[in-house]
């Protein structure tokens, strides 16, 4: 198996996790770590002696032996860094959200196509065992026809000056939703939010209406005294509660529902069904390790991206529509 040479750009919050995971993978050579801060680079030299650390991004671009670049920097830098990497013939895995605007996202897709390189977006929840299990249940029709998706992602979080809470937190719930529903089927977006400490919404509700009839609601907040990470997915046959704050039993599948037949005048309709609760056993594997392995397989041409650049662009378009809804204070129809 040919070794894939990888460089990590951005060694602040998320980059060190990529260093740890790619350095542990067989078939991977962690060639570079890159950050504008000399102090950050120096901190990792002892931990990864076989890796070259540099403050100059050009060092990675000019190295013909480097196959791929992972970008873990602030969103504002995603487009210029990813564009330069694709032009230099490198495969790219970029942090979420992929870009600040859909216009930038479209340019990245065009560059990836032109240079015949893979472009993936780091939507980590797509690689968790919990979300994979939910996806399997939906695909196997264990839940039946989906009725609604309701998610809450709130905590007393870091208020960001350059973006709102939907771009920071709700994007995770959009990732989970994307594994069980076609986001391109969204017809209408309604966002309601409030800003108390800056110009961007710190608490917001996002409602999505699908052409299929599915409805999705996401509550995201930086202003909650408690941390809640809970998703409820209701189907006609069964329902799932996903609590990401649970250390082990994150998923519960409820055999609950309503039996309703409009053709029968039976006064006992609808009938409520309440059966067993199933707690699936889930593999205890780190999502980032799964994602790192998948990225290498995509670079080798042995796998199709789970979260492609096209998927990343669709997320950005939905969030742009949410921003427009917040500004206009009304629902926005999208195509």
N, C-alpha and C positions, 0 to 999 in steps of 0.2 A: 504494500500500500504506500503510495507516494505521500511524503510529508507535505502538508500545506503550511506555508509560512504566513504568520498572522502578526499584525501590528495593532496595538490598542492606543487610541487617541483620547485623551482626557482621563486623568488619574485622580479625580476628585472624589465624588460620591459613589458613582456606579462603576467606574473603570477598574478599581481594585478587584471587584468581583469577577470581572472578565479575565483579568490577569490570573487569578487563582484557578478558574475553570479551564481556560485554554492551556495553561501550563501543565495541567494534570491529564490532558488527553493524548492518547496514542495517535500517531499519525499527524501530530501538530507540532510545529516549531514556533514557539513564541519568540519572534525575532525582535520586536520593538515595543517599547512603551514610550508614549509621547505626551508631554504636558508643557504648557508655557512656564510653569513654576519649576525652577531648578531644585527647590527644596523637596517638592513632591517626587521628582525623578530620583533624587538622591536617596529618598526613604525606601525605595523599592530595589535599589541596586543589590543590597545584601540578600534580600529575599529571593531574587531571581538573577543569579550571577551569570546565567547563559543568555540573558536578554539585554539588548542594547537600549539604554534610556537616553532620550534626546528632547531638547526643547524646540527643535526645528522639524516641522512637519515635512519640509522638502526632503529630508533624509529618507523618509518612507517612500515618497513619491518617486524618487530617483533610483531606488533600489530595484533592479529588474527581477531579483529573486523573491521579492515579497509578493505573495499571491492575493492577500486580502487585508482589508482594514476595517476595524470595528470602531465606530465613532460614538463616544460616550461624553459628549460635551453639551453645553447649553443649546437650546433649540435654535437660537438666532444664528449659530455657526454651522448648523447641519448642512444647509444647502451648499455654501462655498467649499466646505471640507469634503463632502460626498461628491460634489461635481469634480473637484480636482482629482480625487481618487479614481473615479470612473474614467476620466480623460487619460489618466496615467496607466490605465489597463488593470486596475485592481478591482476585485470583487468587494462589495460593501455591505456591512451590517450596521444600520444607523439606529440610534436611540429613538424612542417615541417622544412626541409626535415627529413624523418624518421630516416635516418642514413647517415653517411659519404660515405658509400660504399654499393653496392648491396650485397656483401658477408655478411656484418653485418646484413642487412635487412633480408636475408634468414635465418640467425640464429635466429632472433627474431620471424619470422613466425613459425619456428620449435618449439621454446620454447612455444609459445602461443598454438600451437596445442597439444603439449605434456602435458601441464598443464591445458588444456581445459579452457583457458581464452581469453577474447576478447582483440584484439589489434586494436586500431583505430589511425588514423593520423589526426592532426589538419590542414586540408586544408580549412580555414575558408570560402573562396569564395563559396564552395559547399553548404553552408547553408544560403547564402544571398537570399533575395526575388527576386532580379534581375536575378541572375543566375538560380534560380528555375523556374522563368517565361520563360527564354530563353529555358531551358530544355523542358518545357511543349510545347512550340511552335514547337520545332524540333520534339518531339515525336508525336505531332498531325499533323505533315506534313504541318504546316502552311507556312513554308518556301520552301517546296518542296525539291528536291535533293540539298544537300549542295555542294557548289562550292569551297569556300575558307573561311578561318578564318584569320583575320589580327588584330593584337593587338599591342598597343604601351603603354609601362609602363616606363616612364622616369621622372626624377627629379634631382635636385642637392642633391644627397643623401650621406649618410655616406659610405665612401670607406672602405671596410672590407679587412683585411690583410690575412684572412685564406680561402677566397672563392671568386668566381667571381660573377658578377652581374646576371648571369643566375640562379644560385642556390638561390640567394637572392630574385630577382624580377620575373623572367620568370616563376618560379614555380607556381605563382598565376595564370598566363595565362594558364599554362598546366592544372591547376585545372578546370578552366572554360571550356577549350577544352574537358576535360575528361567527362563533363556532357552531351556533344552532339555528341561525337565521341569515338570510341573504340581505346584507345591508343595502345593496343596490335597489331593494324593493321598498325602501323607505320613501314615502310620498309626502310626509309632512313632519316638520320639526317645530316644537314649541319649547322655549326656554324661559324660565322665570327665575330671577336672581336678585340679590341685594348686596350692595357694597357699603361697608361701614367704616373701613380703615384705609381705603384707597379708592382708585377709580375702577378697579376690576371686581367683579362679583366674587365674594368669598363664600357665599352659600347659594346654591342653585338647584333647580329641579329641571330635568330634561325629559320631555315626552316625545316619543317617536311613534308615528302611525305607519304601518306597513300596508302595502296593497293587498296582502293576503288576509288582512284583518287582525293580525298580531299587533298587540300594543306593548310598548316598552316604556318603563318609567325609571329614571335614575335620579337619586338624590345624592349630591356631593357637597361636602362642607368642610371648611377649615375652622369652623366656629363651634364645634361640639365638645362638651366636657367629657364625653366618653368616645371610645374608638369602636366603631361598628363597621364590619365588612360582611354584609349579608345579602344574599341573592335568593329570590324565590322565583321558580319557574313553574307555571301551572299548565298542565295539559288535561285533556278530557279523561284520560285513563289514570294518570298518576301525577304527583307533584314532587318537586325537588327543592329542598332548602340547603343552600351552600353557605356555610359560615366559615370564612377564612381565618377567623381569630381562634377557632378551635385547634388545639395542638395535634389531635389525631383524627377524631370523628368529624371531619369537615362536611361530609355529605350525608343527608338523610333523604330517602325516597319514601314518600307517603302514598300508600294505596288508598287514596281518598278522591272523591269526585261526586258528581251529580248525574244521575240518570234521568234524562228528560226526553220525552217523546210527544211532540206536538200533535201527532195523529190520534192520540188516545185521550179520551175525556176523563180518564181515571183521576179521581180527586186526590189520589196519593202521589201523583206526579207533581213536581219532581221528587225522586227518591235519592236520599243522600247515602253514599257508600263510605264506610270507614273501615279499612283493613289494617294490614300489618305495616310496620315501619322497618325499612331495610337500611342498614348502615354498611355501605360497600367497603371492602378492604382495598386500600389504595397503596401503590408503591411509594416508598419514602425516598424518592429521588429528587434532587434539586432541579428546579425548572431551568435555571441558567445552564446547567450541565447538559440537559436535554437539548436546549437551544444551540449551544456551542457545537455539539455533535452534529446536529441537523445542518447547521451552517456549513460545516466542513463537507458533509455529504452533498450539499447543493453545489458547492464549489467544484467538487469532483464530478458533478453531473449525474449523481446517483439518486438524487431526491428532488422533488418539486417543492419550492418554498411554501411553508405553512402560512407565513405572513409575508407576502410579496410587496414590492414597491407599489403595485396597483392597490393592494389592500390598505397600505399606509396612506395612499392618496385619498381613498374613499373615506377613511377616518377623518382626515383633515377637512374634506368637503363637508362632512356632517357637523364638525365643530365650527366651521365657518358659518354654516346655516344657523347654528345655535347662537353665535355671536350676533348675527343679523336679527334674530328673533329677540334677543335681549335689548338691542338698540331700538327696534321698532315697536317692541312690546306687543307682538302678535305672532301667530304661527306663520311659518314660512314653508311654502310648497317647493319641493325639490324634485329634480328629474335625474 
